[in-house]
Amino acid sequence: MAVVGGGNAALEAVVDLLHYATHVYLLVRSGELKGDAITQQEIKNSPNTTVLMNTKVAEITGDKFVRGLTCINSATGEEKKLDLSGVFIEIGSVPNAELVKELVSVNEMGEIITDARTGMTSKKGIWAAGDVADGLYKQNNIAAGDAVKAILSIYAYLVKKEK
Ligand SMILES: Cc1cc2nc3c(=O)[nH]c(=O)nc-3n(C[C@H](O)[C@H](O)[C@H](O)COP(=O)(O)OP(=O)(O)OC[C@H]3O[C@@H](n4cnc5c(N)ncnc54)[C@H](O)[C@@H]3O)c2cc1C
């Protein structure tokens, strides 16, 4: 298996995969790992993990399933081919806020800025919840909880408007 990325999501994916995979490669584009020191150490101590720093993915190969990957060391230019049965990409995500980005305020990462108490955006009458909003953690339960919060706020808003 290979995991691409250098932050906590990538490190945690490696640790999770070690229970199932015979060997896990961690491909890090930069020269440093950014995740928790304790998880970094766990990975470095594992004989079943190879960390490839300064490494960019050039190609993922396969037919019906992933069979391998070609990567390039950006410091030396050396090309390496790895035989694999899976690749996990853990390089972050882009919030899908295109639809409203002219209507509401977004932060530098493109996430919709919300009032943490209500989920309301900078535009009165528009709420946002889940991964597209500016909450720190992106998880199912958090998205669902934020949606409930937004619905309660919408209800209060509509009741007040009716009066
Ligand atoms: C690989 C992976 C593993 C994960 N594992 C976990 C985990 O183990 N536990 C956990 O808690 N979280 C996990 N997450 C995170 C979790 O999936 C998200 O936090 C959660 O799905 C966010 O919910 P959401 O409703 O905000 O967004 P989404 O689930 O992405 O839903 C957004 C919906 O909006 C729709 N949509 C998009 N644009 C439009 C449009 N213009 N008009 C109408 N509809 C539109 C999409 O089709 C989609 O149905 C994982 C995420 C990934 C990518």
The ligand as an SDF file (V2000), in Angstrom:
LIG
                    3D

 53 58  0  0  0  0  0  0  0  0999 V2000
  -11.9290    8.9960    2.5640 C   0  0  0  0  0  0  0  0  0  0  0  0
  -12.7170    9.6320    3.6770 C   0  0  0  0  0  0  0  0  0  0  0  0
  -12.8890    8.9590    4.8610 C   0  0  0  0  0  0  0  0  0  0  0  0
  -13.6090    9.5510    5.9010 C   0  0  0  0  0  0  0  0  0  0  0  0
  -13.7660    8.8370    7.0650 N   0  0  0  0  0  0  0  0  0  0  0  0
  -14.5090    9.3640    8.0570 C   0  0  0  0  0  0  0  0  0  0  0  0
  -14.7400    8.6130    9.2440 C   0  0  0  0  0  0  0  0  0  0  0  0
  -14.2680    7.4890    9.3990 O   0  0  0  0  0  0  0  0  0  0  0  0
  -15.4900    9.1790   10.2120 N   0  0  0  0  0  0  0  0  0  0  0  0
  -16.0420   10.4300   10.0890 C   0  0  0  0  0  0  0  0  0  0  0  0
  -16.7430   10.8720   10.9880 O   0  0  0  0  0  0  0  0  0  0  0  0
  -15.8240   11.1530    8.9640 N   0  0  0  0  0  0  0  0  0  0  0  0
  -15.0860   10.6580    7.9470 C   0  0  0  0  0  0  0  0  0  0  0  0
  -14.8680   11.3860    6.8080 N   0  0  0  0  0  0  0  0  0  0  0  0
  -15.3970   12.7590    6.7390 C   0  0  0  0  0  0  0  0  0  0  0  0
  -16.8860   12.7520    6.4200 C   0  0  0  0  0  0  0  0  0  0  0  0
  -17.1270   11.9720    5.2600 O   0  0  0  0  0  0  0  0  0  0  0  0
  -17.3370   14.1990    6.1930 C   0  0  0  0  0  0  0  0  0  0  0  0
  -16.9720   15.0000    7.2910 O   0  0  0  0  0  0  0  0  0  0  0  0
  -18.8310   14.2800    6.0090 C   0  0  0  0  0  0  0  0  0  0  0  0
  -19.2670   13.4670    4.9390 O   0  0  0  0  0  0  0  0  0  0  0  0
  -19.2390   15.7330    5.7500 C   0  0  0  0  0  0  0  0  0  0  0  0
  -20.6050   15.7810    5.4720 O   0  0  0  0  0  0  0  0  0  0  0  0
  -21.1770   16.9270    4.5750 P   0  0  0  0  0  0  0  0  0  0  0  0
  -22.6540   16.6920    4.5380 O   0  0  0  0  0  0  0  0  0  0  0  0
  -20.6730   18.2460    5.0190 O   0  0  0  0  0  0  0  0  0  0  0  0
  -20.5300   16.7160    3.1260 O   0  0  0  0  0  0  0  0  0  0  0  0
  -20.7470   15.4920    2.1020 P   0  0  0  0  0  0  0  0  0  0  0  0
  -20.9380   14.1970    2.8120 O   0  0  0  0  0  0  0  0  0  0  0  0
  -19.6130   15.6220    1.1450 O   0  0  0  0  0  0  0  0  0  0  0  0
  -22.1210   15.8260    1.3710 O   0  0  0  0  0  0  0  0  0  0  0  0
  -22.2380   16.9330    0.5110 C   0  0  0  0  0  0  0  0  0  0  0  0
  -23.4030   16.6270   -0.4280 C   0  0  0  0  0  0  0  0  0  0  0  0
  -23.6960   17.8010   -1.1690 O   0  0  0  0  0  0  0  0  0  0  0  0
  -23.9110   17.4320   -2.5190 C   0  0  0  0  0  0  0  0  0  0  0  0
  -23.6490   18.5970   -3.3600 N   0  0  0  0  0  0  0  0  0  0  0  0
  -22.4520   19.1400   -3.6920 C   0  0  0  0  0  0  0  0  0  0  0  0
  -22.6390   20.2160   -4.4880 N   0  0  0  0  0  0  0  0  0  0  0  0
  -23.9630   20.3550   -4.6500 C   0  0  0  0  0  0  0  0  0  0  0  0
  -24.7860   21.2840   -5.3690 C   0  0  0  0  0  0  0  0  0  0  0  0
  -24.2730   22.2700   -6.0700 N   0  0  0  0  0  0  0  0  0  0  0  0
  -26.1190   21.1230   -5.2930 N   0  0  0  0  0  0  0  0  0  0  0  0
  -26.6700   20.1330   -4.5750 C   0  0  0  0  0  0  0  0  0  0  0  0
  -25.9480   19.2270   -3.8680 N   0  0  0  0  0  0  0  0  0  0  0  0
  -24.6220   19.3390   -3.9200 C   0  0  0  0  0  0  0  0  0  0  0  0
  -22.9390   16.2810   -2.7460 C   0  0  0  0  0  0  0  0  0  0  0  0
  -23.3390   15.5050   -3.8520 O   0  0  0  0  0  0  0  0  0  0  0  0
  -23.0740   15.5210   -1.4350 C   0  0  0  0  0  0  0  0  0  0  0  0
  -24.1210   14.6120   -1.4580 O   0  0  0  0  0  0  0  0  0  0  0  0
  -14.1620   10.8320    5.7510 C   0  0  0  0  0  0  0  0  0  0  0  0
  -14.0010   11.5230    4.5400 C   0  0  0  0  0  0  0  0  0  0  0  0
  -13.2790   10.9340    3.5150 C   0  0  0  0  0  0  0  0  0  0  0  0
  -13.1070   11.6830    2.2050 C   0  0  0  0  0  0  0  0  0  0  0  0
  1  2  1  0
  2  3  1  0
  2 52  2  0
  3  4  2  0
  4  5  1  0
  4 50  1  0
  5  6  2  0
  6  7  1  0
  6 13  1  0
  7  8  2  0
  7  9  1  0
  9 10  1  0
 10 11  2  0
 10 12  1  0
 12 13  2  0
 13 14  1  0
 14 15  1  0
 14 50  1  0
 15 16  1  0
 16 17  1  0
 16 18  1  0
 18 19  1  0
 18 20  1  0
 20 21  1  0
 20 22  1  0
 22 23  1  0
 23 24  1  0
 24 25  2  0
 24 26  1  0
 24 27  1  0
 27 28  1  0
 28 29  2  0
 28 30  1  0
 28 31  1  0
 31 32  1  0
 32 33  1  0
 33 34  1  0
 33 48  1  0
 34 35  1  0
 35 36  1  0
 35 46  1  0
 36 37  1  0
 36 45  1  0
 37 38  2  0
 38 39  1  0
 39 40  1  0
 39 45  2  0
 40 41  1  0
 40 42  2  0
 42 43  1  0
 43 44  2  0
 44 45  1  0
 46 47  1  0
 46 48  1  0
 48 49  1  0
 50 51  2  0
 51 52  1  0
 52 53  1  0
M  END
$$$$
